[in-house]
Amino acid sequence: MRLTKIAAVLVFLGLFAVVSWAVTDYAFDATGGEAFCTTCHTMEPIAEAYRRDIHGGNNPQGIQAQCVDCHLSHDNPLAYFYTKAKFGLNDVYAQTFKDLDAIDWQALREHREDYVFDSGCLKCHRRLETAPGQDSRTYVAHRPYFLGETEKKCVSCHEHVGHKDLSSILQANHRQEDGT
Amino acid sequence: MTTVTRQLLIFLGLGLGLLTVTGAQAQEEPKKTEHMGDMSHVQAITIDRGLTEKGAECIACHKDKNPGIIADWKDSRHAHVGVSCIDCHGKEKDSPMAYQCEGIEGTDSYISVLVPPSTCGRCHAREQEQFNESGHFRSYRQIIPKDSLHALVKRHEGQDHPELHNAPNETGCMQCHGTEIKLGEDNRPTQETWPNAGMGNIYPDGSTGDCDSCHTRHAFTLKESRHPRACASCHLGPDHPNIEIFENSKHGQVFLVEGDDWTWDSAPDAWEPGDYRGPTCATCHMSGIGELKTTHNITERLYWNLWAKESRVRNSSDVMSPWYGDGPAGREKMEKVCLSCHSKTHTKNFFEQGDKAVRLYNEAYWKPAKAMKDELAEKGLLKENPWADEFQIAFYHMWHHQGRRARQGALMAGPDYAHWHGFFELQQDIYKLKGIYEKRLETGKIEGY
């Protein structure tokens, strides 16, 4: 009788773990890409620039990085969860209480190091340091980074990565809204 | 064989022979337009190793249009690792600097003639970071707030000319100090702000500096940047004759005699005594010598500020401050440079000699001259136009010309500049200043015209 109870509890815990993992994973997945992120209208120009970029799937293989692949920390699951919660709450707050037209996206791009995580880049480009067949300029350019000789992050140099023509799209969008 | 056939064969044979001869002549005789340095005719450049398709296209076109640029580049280290035109000159379409040259019109490629230090810093990250922490960083930024300097250049040198007042700046100041590079409507840099290779340029993307000042495009040779001439195009003349002081020194003597035979292109940090028998500017101020690491912070090994009106030991972490740096730490590093070739006694005594000269300038020249100037100003005995006032002109020459020569000559071992161009002139200045000062106090008037 007692054994049955223990077994039942274990089965329940097991099922609970599997179901909550599945729900969490689904939720994370469903809230990590372009479709979800553009539920906020303000993200549309950013998504438009993303769709034009290699990272947004504009490549012969159709491979697409998701928003969260670059814009959340991938250091460890806790860091991932923490940054997701932080940026998520910030966006909900801004969307609800802030004057969205007053956001200077162009100026915010100067702070891109705060919104893009090297751990994200290196999750896909994980063998960049020793990648076979890379040309010499790529090798030389990344030397100081992998030797730890520079404070720079990926987007310090790759300042347009992920969003092609973002400045002109933002400007066009701004003009449209101004009716000019 | 019929006669006709034979005749035909002879005719063909002769024709073939003639063609061969003409062909050979055509090969031997150079084209009339061909001359040395015109790479479009001397050789075709086809590189299919390590270059992107775009990069190869730029080279194919510009070898005809600007053969000098391609000739420079093809010997460079950049060419060896496959870094070509588009890697540095390429711009995103939405960059404020982006435009299209004829060759790329209608494509999705954009370029600029401007290559900001941020571009160099993509590969040379550490070098750019060190530069941003050096005195060179403020070369232009420090003159932005100096109204008296702008007045000198525009009002006095430019004579407030309605159209041409900026000429002295464009052809003088800006070429060494740099400026804020502005863009025209076509996104190309304006005539008023470019070309220049000024050290402190502020580029339209906000990054500061100009790597090209010392690493001249498009060869970027190690030899050039380590050679005293890299510094000499700005560090010369009456107000900071650093190249002249160097040539006057024992270091310069050895360099001028033997420099042609030295090894100039050892790897960074590995360029050590033995490659050279005497130091250049770079050796002492920048190079990885002994245990010291190569640095692009040219302030790092300095003790004094030797160009300010009054010399003080460096003691500030603000890169915009004239006292920027850690003097004692800087001196310790510079002593390590000296010890690669000199004994401890030699090193210690040398700096004690130099420091005495700096202190003498501060105490015997700067302080009394400043006190006289302040008193005259207080009593209304200085002309409004400093450049038409004997006292103020002599005062300026005292600190800005001879005062710097004496101090810099002393600490860079140039005896003629420490003495004849330095302290000799200084004593003349201080007597002249005293004379004018006493006369003005006595008469209550400003003498002269």
Boltz contact constraints between the chains, C-beta under 6 A:
constraints:
  - contact:
      token1: [A, 135]
      token2: [B, 50]
      max_distance: 6.0
  - contact:
      token1: [A, 135]
      token2: [B, 82]
      max_distance: 6.0
  - contact:
      token1: [A, 136]
      token2: [B, 50]
      max_distance: 6.0
  - contact:
      token1: [A, 136]
      token2: [B, 81]
      max_distance: 6.0
  - contact:
      token1: [A, 136]
      token2: [B, 82]
      max_distance: 6.0
  - contact:
      token1: [A, 137]
      token2: [B, 81]
      max_distance: 6.0
  - contact:
      token1: [A, 137]
      token2: [B, 82]
      max_distance: 6.0
  - contact:
      token1: [A, 137]
      token2: [B, 83]
      max_distance: 6.0
  - contact:
      token1: [A, 140]
      token2: [B, 81]
      max_distance: 6.0
  - contact:
      token1: [A, 140]
      token2: [B, 123]
      max_distance: 6.0
  - contact:
      token1: [A, 141]
      token2: [B, 123]
      max_distance: 6.0
  - contact:
      token1: [A, 144]
      token2: [B, 125]
      max_distance: 6.0
  - contact:
      token1: [A, 144]
      token2: [B, 126]
      max_distance: 6.0
  - contact:
      token1: [A, 149]
      token2: [B, 126]
      max_distance: 6.0
  - contact:
      token1: [A, 150]
      token2: [B, 125]
      max_distance: 6.0
  - contact:
      token1: [A, 150]
      token2: [B, 126]
      max_distance: 6.0
  - contact:
      token1: [A, 152]
      token2: [B, 125]
      max_distance: 6.0
  - contact:
      token1: [A, 157]
      token2: [B, 122]
      max_distance: 6.0
  - contact:
      token1: [A, 160]
      token2: [B, 92]
      max_distance: 6.0
  - contact:
      token1: [A, 165]
      token2: [B, 93]
      max_distance: 6.0
  - contact:
      token1: [A, 165]
      token2: [B, 94]
      max_distance: 6.0
  - contact:
      token1: [A, 167]
      token2: [B, 94]
      max_distance: 6.0
  - contact:
      token1: [A, 168]
      token2: [B, 94]
      max_distance: 6.0
